[in-house]
């Protein structure tokens, strides 16, 4: 690494794909470069450095990663191009062969970018710096604000589950986390920066504590005591790790929103076993019913994967009936994608692409019905909304504590303020409910 004064007055452009965790980590990379003198390139300005943080959860994600890399190179032809993220960890040589890529950093190196930068001269072939996945042990804190009003706080990284369809443990390493004391300090930083809402992110956040011998519920209790944070949201959490204690805590907490997101993936116990998931449909139903019993207005989002190997027509129909029977608010539907090196490839029955598409559409239709039903149940109620900065067509948008999307005429004085409103009717144009003052 050269003298950091070299980076003074240099600019960088950032391209991020995939999960909110990636966005938090890109923000950390940006802060590190800023401390070395590298500012963010303005819109339309050609950057000296490009950082592309990739995803690899599906084959489509890999394709989007390649497109983003080529777009960055096209928009910044003279820039030193750094590619990192899950795709970079899993297929570094493939990325290094893309013309214009200078440096490929793995999961262990991604949050220490400055250390690996040289004189920024373009290279004939991309240099690869990665670690074996099983050696990835470090946890680097990451905190980002999105373009609106929420902050994303990384509390955990990696996964020890090794589900049969998933490459994430190979891309991000074993489960690890920050300490409660350090994470509380970051929440306090959000307060100093004027943030009102924090979303807790990670790969498998319910597994928090592997590194520090602490527990996720202890983290929630500690964060709930941070004065100045208006609300927290828990991002996706495995149903077997969403304990009854956590649900009860959210119901009685000062700041945690009545908003849950759980990956179901399949509503057939046979398929769940093929996927090597750590729960069955009975446990999942119990979690949904408990949430609705003590928090009847809670929003529950659910991830589902269609067309996995082994999902016969009968198993899919069983899954669909189970999903229809659940009192949940919205589905996030993903189409199964074959991932090299996964155990799922050993399962004999492969689903036809046409069937995958049809199944996906059916579940998306079910999701739309559930969301409209949930929204209708909220009409006329008083809720607290956090309006965002973005102005679209003279309108502003925000979310209630239980994740109902609202819209109102733009009023700059309401941005980043918790405001109590009455929920009005649904607008197809705004894809949101009207906020009535």
C-alpha positions in Angstrom: 0.0 0.0 0.0 1.3 3.4 -0.9 1.3 6.6 1.2 -2.3 7.6 1.9 -1.6 11.2 0.9 -1.7 9.9 -2.7 -5.5 9.5 -2.4 -6.1 13.1 -1.6 -8.5 14.7 -4.1 -9.4 11.3 -5.7 -13.0 10.4 -6.2 -14.8 7.0 -6.0 -18.1 5.6 -7.4 -19.9 2.8 -5.6 -22.2 0.1 -7.0 -24.0 -2.2 -4.6 -26.1 -5.3 -5.4 -28.0 -7.6 -3.1 -29.0 -7.4 0.5 -29.1 -4.5 3.0 -26.0 -6.0 4.6 -24.1 -5.3 1.4 -25.3 -1.7 1.5 -24.1 -1.3 5.1 -20.7 -2.7 4.1 -20.4 -0.5 1.1 -21.0 2.5 3.3 -18.2 1.3 5.6 -15.9 1.0 2.6 -16.9 4.6 1.6 -16.0 5.9 5.0 -12.6 4.2 5.0 -11.8 5.8 1.6 -13.1 9.1 2.8 -10.7 9.1 5.7 -7.9 8.6 3.2 -9.1 11.6 1.2 -11.2 9.9 -1.4 -14.6 11.7 -1.9 -17.7 10.3 -3.6 -17.9 11.1 -7.3 -20.7 13.5 -8.2 -23.4 12.3 -10.6 -22.0 12.4 -14.1 -18.4 12.8 -12.9 -15.9 10.1 -13.9 -14.4 8.5 -10.8 -10.8 7.6 -10.1 -11.8 4.4 -8.2 -14.9 2.2 -8.7 -16.0 -0.3 -6.0 -18.6 -2.9 -7.0 -20.0 -4.9 -4.1 -21.7 -8.0 -5.6 -24.2 -10.6 -4.6 -24.3 -14.3 -5.6 -27.5 -15.6 -4.1 -28.8 -16.8 -7.5 -27.4 -17.2 -11.1 -29.3 -14.0 -11.9 -27.4 -12.2 -9.1 -24.1 -13.3 -10.8 -25.4 -12.0 -14.1 -26.4 -8.6 -12.6 -23.0 -8.5 -11.0 -21.2 -8.8 -14.3 -23.5 -6.2 -15.8 -22.8 -3.8 -12.9 -19.0 -4.3 -13.4 -19.2 -3.6 -17.1 -21.5 -0.6 -16.5 -19.0 0.8 -14.0 -16.1 0.4 -16.4 -18.1 1.9 -19.3 -19.0 5.0 -17.2 -15.5 5.3 -15.7 -13.1 4.0 -18.4 -10.0 5.3 -16.6 -10.9 4.2 -13.1 -9.2 1.6 -10.9 -11.9 -1.0 -10.6 -12.3 -3.0 -7.4 -14.8 -5.9 -7.2 -15.8 -7.5 -3.9 -18.8 -9.2 -2.3 -20.2 -12.7 -2.4 -19.7 -13.2 -6.2 -16.1 -12.1 -5.8 -15.5 -14.6 -2.9 -17.1 -17.5 -4.8 -15.7 -16.9 -8.4 -12.8 -14.5 -8.1 -10.9 -15.7 -11.2 -14.1 -15.4 -13.4 -14.4 -11.8 -12.4 -10.6 -11.1 -12.7 -10.9 -12.1 -16.4 -13.4 -9.3 -17.1 -11.5 -6.7 -19.1 -11.1 -3.5 -17.0 -11.2 -5.2 -13.6 -8.0 -4.4 -11.6 -8.6 -6.0 -8.1 -10.9 -8.7 -6.7 -11.2 -8.8 -3.0 -12.8 -11.6 -1.0 -15.0 -11.5 2.1 -12.1 -11.2 4.6 -10.5 -8.3 2.7 -13.6 -6.3 1.5 -13.7 -4.0 4.6 -10.1 -3.1 4.4 -10.0 -1.9 0.8 -7.4 0.9 1.3 -4.8 -1.7 2.4 -4.9 -3.4 -1.0 -4.8 -0.3 -3.2 -1.6 0.5 -5.0 -0.8 3.5 -7.3 -4.2 3.0 -9.1 -2.6 2.2 -12.4 -4.7 0.0 -14.6 -3.7 -3.7 -14.8 -3.6 -6.1 -17.7 -5.4 -8.7 -15.6 -7.3 -8.4 -12.3 -5.3 -9.2 -9.2 -7.1 -11.6 -6.8 -6.8 -11.3 -3.0 -9.1 -13.8 -1.2 -9.0 -16.1 1.8 -10.3 -19.6 2.1 -13.9 -19.4 3.4 -13.2 -21.5 6.5 -10.5 -19.0 7.5 -12.8 -16.0 7.6 -13.2 -15.1 11.2 -13.1 -11.3 11.4 -16.1 -9.2 12.1 -16.0 -5.6 10.9 -18.8 -3.3 12.1 -20.9 -1.7 9.4 -23.4 1.1 9.7 -25.2 2.9 6.8 -28.0 5.3 6.2 -30.1 4.6 3.1 -31.3 7.4 0.8 -34.3 7.9 3.1 -34.3 7.9 6.9 -33.4 4.4 8.1 -30.0 3.2 9.3 -28.8 -0.3 8.8 -26.7 -1.7 11.6 -24.7 -4.9 10.9 -24.8 -7.0 14.1 -23.8 -10.4 12.7 -22.1 -12.0 9.6 -21.7 -15.5 8.2 -23.7 -18.6 8.6 -23.2 -22.1 10.0 -26.4 -23.7 8.7 -25.3 -25.0 5.2 -28.8 -25.4 3.8 -28.7 -27.7 0.7 -29.6 -24.9 -1.8 -27.4 -22.0 -0.4 -23.9 -20.8 -1.1 -23.9 -18.0 1.5 -21.7 -19.9 4.1 -19.1 -20.4 1.3 -19.3 -16.7 0.4 -19.4 -15.2 3.9 -17.8 -17.7 6.2 -18.8 -18.9 9.6 -21.2 -17.2 12.0 -19.6 -14.3 13.9 -20.8 -11.0 15.5 -19.9 -7.8 17.2 -20.1 -7.2 20.9 -23.2 -5.7 22.5 -21.2 -2.9 23.9 -19.8 -1.9 20.5 -23.2 -2.2 18.8 -24.8 0.0 21.4 -22.1 2.6 20.7 -23.0 2.5 17.0 -26.7 3.0 17.9 -25.7 6.0 19.9 -23.8 7.3 16.9 -27.0 7.1 14.9 -28.7 9.3 17.5 -25.9 11.9 17.2 -26.4 11.9 13.4 -30.1 12.5 13.8 -31.3 9.0 12.7 -34.7 7.9 13.9 -34.9 4.3 12.8 -32.4 1.4 12.8 -32.7 -1.9 11.0 -30.7 -4.7 12.5 -29.0 -6.7 9.7 -26.9 -9.8 9.2 -26.8 -13.1 7.5 -28.3 -15.1 10.3 -29.0 -12.5 13.0 -30.8 -14.8 15.4 -27.5 -16.7 15.7 -25.9 -13.7 17.3 -23.5 -14.5 20.1 -21.2 -17.1 18.5 -18.2 -14.8 18.9 -18.9 -13.1 22.1 -20.9 -15.7 24.1 -23.8 -13.2 24.3 -27.4 -13.7 23.1 -29.6 -11.9 20.6 -32.3 -11.2 23.2 -29.6 -9.5 25.4 -28.7 -7.4 22.4 -32.3 -6.4 22.0 -32.7 -5.4 25.6 -29.5 -3.3 25.5 -30.5 -1.5 22.3 -33.9 -0.8 23.6 -32.3 1.4 26.3 -30.6 3.7 23.9 -32.2 7.1 24.3 -33.0 8.9 21.1 -33.7 6.0 18.8 -37.4 6.1 17.9 -37.7 2.6 16.5 -35.8 -0.6 15.6 -36.7 -3.2 13.1 -35.4 -6.8 13.2 -34.5 -7.9 9.6 -35.0 -11.5 8.5 -34.7 -14.0 11.3 -34.8 -17.8 11.1 -38.1 -19.1 12.6 -36.3 -21.6 14.9 -34.3 -18.7 16.3 -37.2 -16.3 16.7 -37.9 -17.5 20.2 -41.2 -16.9 22.0 -39.1 -14.7 24.4 -38.1 -12.5 21.5 -41.7 -12.1 20.3 -42.9 -11.3 23.8 -40.1 -8.8 24.2 -41.0 -7.0 21.0 -44.6 -6.7 22.3 -43.5 -5.0 25.5 -40.5 -3.1 24.3 -40.1 0.6 24.1 -38.7 0.9 20.6 -38.9 -2.4 18.6 -41.5 -2.3 15.8 -44.2 -4.9 15.5 -42.7 -6.1 12.2 -41.3 -9.6 11.6 -39.7 -11.2 8.6 -39.1 -15.0 8.5 -37.8 -17.3 5.8 -40.3 -20.1 5.3 -38.8 -21.2 1.9 -41.3 -24.1 1.6 -44.6 -25.1 3.1 -43.9 -28.8 2.7 -42.1 -30.7 5.5 -40.6 -33.1 2.9 -39.1 -30.2 0.9 -37.9 -28.5 4.1 -36.0 -31.6 5.0 -34.5 -31.8 1.4 -33.5 -28.1 1.9 -31.9 -29.1 5.3 -33.9 -26.4 7.1 -33.9 -26.5 10.9 -37.7 -26.3 11.5 -41.0 -27.8 10.2 -44.3 -26.2 9.2 -45.8 -26.8 12.7 -43.1 -24.6 14.3 -43.5 -22.0 11.6 -47.3 -21.9 12.2 -46.7 -21.6 15.9 -44.5 -18.5 15.4 -47.1 -16.8 13.2 -50.0 -17.6 15.5 -48.1 -16.4 18.6 -47.1 -13.1 16.9 -50.8 -12.5 15.9 -52.1 -13.5 19.3 -50.0 -10.9 21.2 -49.5 -8.4 18.4 -52.6 -8.6 16.2 -51.6 -5.7 14.0 -48.0 -6.9 13.4 -46.7 -7.1 9.9 -45.3 -10.5 9.0 -43.2 -10.9 5.8 -42.2 -14.3 4.6 -39.6 -15.6 2.1 -40.5 -18.5 -0.1 -38.4 -20.3 -2.8 -40.3 -22.0 -5.6 -39.0 -24.8 -7.9 -36.3 -26.2 -5.7 -35.1 -29.7 -6.6 -37.4 -32.3 -5.2 -40.5 -30.0 -5.2 -42.9 -32.2 -7.1 -46.4 -31.0 -8.1 -47.9 -32.5 -5.0 -45.3 -31.0 -2.7 -45.8 -27.6 -4.3 -49.6 -27.8 -3.9 -49.1 -28.8 -0.3 -46.8 -25.8 0.2 -49.3 -23.4 -1.5 -52.1 -24.6 0.7 -50.0 -24.1 3.8 -49.0 -20.6 2.8 -52.6 -19.6 2.0 -53.6 -20.7 5.5 -51.1 -18.4 7.2 -52.1 -15.0 8.6 -49.1 -13.3 7.1 -48.9 -9.9 5.4 -46.6 -10.4 2.4 -44.5 -13.0 0.5 -41.1 -12.4 -1.0 -41.0 -15.0 -3.7 -37.7 -16.3 -5.1 -37.2 -18.7 -8.0 -34.8 -21.5 -7.2 -31.4 -21.2 -9.1 -28.9 -24.0 -9.3 -25.7 -23.0 -7.5 -22.5 -24.9 -8.1 -21.1 -26.8 -5.1 -24.4 -27.1 -3.3 -25.8 -30.3 -1.9 -29.2 -29.7 -3.7 -27.6 -30.8 -7.0 -27.7 -34.3 -5.7 -31.5 -34.4 -5.6 -32.9 -36.2 -8.6 -36.1 -34.3 -9.4 -35.6 -31.0 -11.2 -38.5 -28.6 -11.8 -39.2 -27.4 -15.3 -38.5 -23.7 -15.8 -42.0 -23.1 -17.1 -43.4 -24.6 -13.9 -41.1 -22.5 -11.8 -42.5 -19.4 -13.5 -46.1 -20.5 -13.1 -45.6 -21.3 -9.4 -43.9 -18.0 -8.8 -46.8 -16.1 -10.4 -49.3 -18.0 -8.2 -47.5 -17.1 -5.0 -47.1 -13.5 -6.1 -50.8 -13.3 -6.6 -51.4 -14.8 -3.1 -49.0 -12.2 -1.7 -50.8 -9.3 -3.3 -54.1 -10.6 -1.9 -52.6 -10.9 1.6 -51.0 -7.4 1.5 -54.2 -5.7 0.4 -56.1 -7.6 3.1 -53.6 -6.5 5.7 -53.7 -2.9 4.5 -57.5 -2.9 4.6 -57.4 -4.0 8.2 -55.4 -0.9 9.1 -57.6 1.6 7.4 -59.0 4.2 9.9 -56.5 3.4 12.6 -54.1 5.9 14.1 -50.4 5.0 13.4 -47.0 6.7 13.7 -45.3 7.2 10.3 -41.7 8.2 9.6 -41.7 10.1 6.3 -38.7 9.8 4.0 -36.6 12.4 2.1 -37.6 11.3 -1.3 -40.0 13.5 -3.3 -41.9 11.8 -6.2 -44.5 13.7 -8.2 -45.1 16.1 -5.3 -45.7 13.2 -2.9 -43.7 11.8 0.1 -43.8 8.3 1.5 -43.1 6.6 4.8 -43.8 3.5 6.8 -45.8 3.1 10.0 -44.3 1.1 12.9 -46.1 -2.0 11.5 -44.8 -1.4 8.0 -47.8 0.1 6.3 -46.6 2.3 3.4 -48.3 5.7 3.5 -48.2 8.7 1.2 -49.0 12.4 1.6 -48.3 15.7 -0.1 -44.7 16.6 0.2 -43.9 18.7 3.3 -40.2 19.1 4.1 -41.0 19.8 7.8 -42.3 16.2 8.2 -39.2 14.5 6.8 -37.4 12.3 9.4 -40.0 13.0 12.0 -42.3 10.5 13.6 -45.8 11.8 13.0 -49.1 10.3 14.2 -51.7 10.1 11.4 -54.9 8.2 10.5 -54.6 5.6 7.8 -56.8 6.4 4.8 -57.6 4.5 1.6 -55.3 2.7 -0.8 -54.0 4.4 -3.9 -53.1 2.1 -6.9 -51.0 4.9 -8.3 -48.9 5.5 -5.2 -49.1 1.8 -4.1 -49.6 3.0 -0.6 -52.3 4.1 1.9 -53.1 7.8 2.3 -51.9 9.6 5.5 -54.7 11.7 7.0 -53.6 14.5 9.3 
